[in-house]
Structures are given as structure tokens and as C-alpha cells.
Amino acid sequence: MTRPDPHPYDRLTPDVIIAAVESLGRDSDRRILALSSYENRVYQVGMEQGAPLIVKFYRPGRWSDAAIHEEHGFALELAAAEVPVVPPLVRDGRTLFEYEGFRFALFERRGGRWPELGSATEREWMGRFLGRIHMIGRRQRFRYRERIDIGRMGEQSREFLLAEGWIPAHLEAAYESLTRDLIDAIRETFDSARGVAELRLHGDCHRGNVLWTDEGPHFVDLDDCVTGPAIQDLWMLLSGSRRDMAEQLSQLLEGYSQFADFDYRELALVESLRTLRMIHYSAWLARRWADPAFPAAFPWFVEPRYWENQVLSLREQLAAIGEGPLELR
């Protein structure tokens, strides 16, 4: 297998982290805590005065400056509308900085716990939160961020995995045929929902990316914000059987509809979006395998069992797409 990317963080030493923060006039006490992040590198850095700060170093070569500025602008726009997100700190009118070739941003530290979303009350609360985000998201368009796209997430990911030899030989034909059929089915569902509005989204709205306090949910990062249909920020919060998911989505939309309209044609996209994410996720791991953080965190990715389970799961997805949209109560 080829290893497509050199490791971009070799030079990001503790001294560089401290110096980057202090280059903005902040005095650090030199205490550093690495936080969970694979795509970027994120650290809590202690300050001589005041609370620690969070510094995020963007993966070199991933986003353009313009795309990062759009992420920051969206976060600041949401915060100005009193939507609970954590925007980047602004210094001299800027939010994106550079030190020793690394682009970075600073954020306030905000805590919280992963949400359970185990009750109708919590789901309606989460729905209101997302409805407020989407209300703001509809006000203008991204110009430089990615969009939910079958070609990028599905076809290109599939082709990369096959071309670079990541699929075990005994599964390659099955994976190639199955993913081709899936992409055809996904195109049909997107065609059935043709004309639904696209807006600025969080883009990666699963429970691990939401923090909950007594005041409710908030996001600390919009690194994956994209353009796409509203359902993209809802479906990852669903789990269980089709009946369970239908009930959960009904409760999310009960809160959501207090702030934003929902186009029910988007229900047809749920399983197609899930499938695109599965294919794209595998390709993301493969593309990042040269980064030592990935083999350490995902050792199972190179085991045949992962791909055997992936083929089984994708077959289930083909059946799920064929069942049609969720029927809400």
C-alpha cells in the first residue's frame, strides 16, 4: 500500500506550540495538554494570568486560508446571534495566525459532556439548537468550503481505496461491485430530492462533536462546516431501528421547527448520506495513514476483518436505501 501524505506535524514541538501562542502577546505558564483531535492538532495551553486557552493548529495543505476564514466567520456570526458556539478569538481584526509555517487559531476553553439525547426533552432542545444554527446558515452562502457531494465523498473515495490497494484481494471484486451499486442508488435518492435547499451546516454533527452543560448544547469547533441539505446535521444524532430513528427525528424536528422550516423531501437522503459518510471515512483513514496518530488510534483499519465488516455493513446500507424514507409519526 502507498502512504500518500508525509507526516505534517513533525516540527510541531512543545516549544513551537508555546512560541506560537506567545507570538500573540500571551504569556504562557508552559503547561500543555494535548486534546483529542486527529485531523488537526489541538492543545490546551496554560496562561500566566487567566484561564487556559485552546490553540488549534490546522493540518497543512488541507484548507485554504479563505476556507478557514469562512469557518471563523460563520462561528463569529453565530456567536453574535447568541447561538452557543465557541468562536475564535480576534486579535487586531484577525482570527487566523501563522508561526513557523503552521496556521493556528485561539479559542476560549469551554467544557461540557457528550449528550445522551435519551429523552424527548433533550432531543427537542438539540433540535432548537440546530434550528437556530440553520436559521443563520441560510442567510448567506459559503464560497470556499466543500459541499455534500456524491462525486467527492462517494466516487473519489471509492476510486482512491481501490486504486491504492487498501481493499484486501479477496474482497476487492465485492467491494467494487457493491459500491458501484450503492453510488447508483444514492444518485437516485438525490434525484428524488432534487431542489431541496442547501445551506451552511456544521457538517459533522454527531454526539462526540457536541458538548452539553446545564445551559444546553454547544459546539466548540466548526472545522468540518460545509454546504448541504439540513438533514446532514440531523441524521447522525439518530440510532437504533427505523422506528426508533423515526421517533427520535420527530422529536428533533419538534424543536427544530420553532426556528427553521424543514423540507420533508430530505428524509429520502438519510441512508444515502450515511453510506457516503461510511465510504468517505474509510478513504479519510487511508489518506491520513502516514500520520503516526492514525495507526496508533485506528490499528484495526488494516485488518481484513474491518473490510469484511465494511462490506457487510454496506450491503445493509443498500437494503436500507431500498426501504425508502423514514416515516415520521
Salt bridges, closest charged atoms under 4 A:
ASP5 OD2 - ARG288 NH1 3.18
ASP10 OD1 - HIS7 NE2 3.39
ASP15 OD1 - ARG30 NH2 2.88
ASP29 OD2 - ARG31 NH2 2.66
GLU39 OE1 - ARG59 NE 3.81
GLU39 OE2 - ARG62 NE 2.94
GLU39 OE2 - ARG288 NH2 2.66
ASP65 OD1 - ARG103 NH1 2.80
GLU71 OE2 - LYS56 NZ 3.19
GLU77 OE1 - ARG200 NH1 2.81
ASP92 OD2 - ARG91 NH1 3.41
GLU108 OE1 - ARG110 NH2 3.23
GLU146 OE1 - ARG152 NH1 3.03
ASP149 OD1 - ARG147 NH1 3.41
GLU155 OE2 - ARG187 NH2 2.88
ASP191 OD1 - ARG194 NH2 2.70
GLU198 OE2 - ARG147 NH2 2.56
ASP204 OD2 - HIS206 NE2 3.64
ASP204 OD1 - ARG277 NH1 2.84
ASP221 OD1 - LYS56 NZ 2.86
ASP223 OD1 - LYS56 NZ 3.24
ASP223 OD2 - ARG62 NH1 2.39
ASP224 OD1 - ARG62 NH2 2.92
ASP233 OD2 - HIS134 NE2 2.85
ASP263 OD2 - ARG265 NH2 2.75
GLU271 OE1 - ARG274 NE 2.90
ASP291 OD1 - HIS7 ND1 3.59
ASP291 OD1 - ARG41 NH2 2.76
ASP291 OD2 - ARG59 NH2 2.60
GLU308 OE2 - HIS170 NE2 3.29
GLU323 OE1 - ARG242 NE 3.40
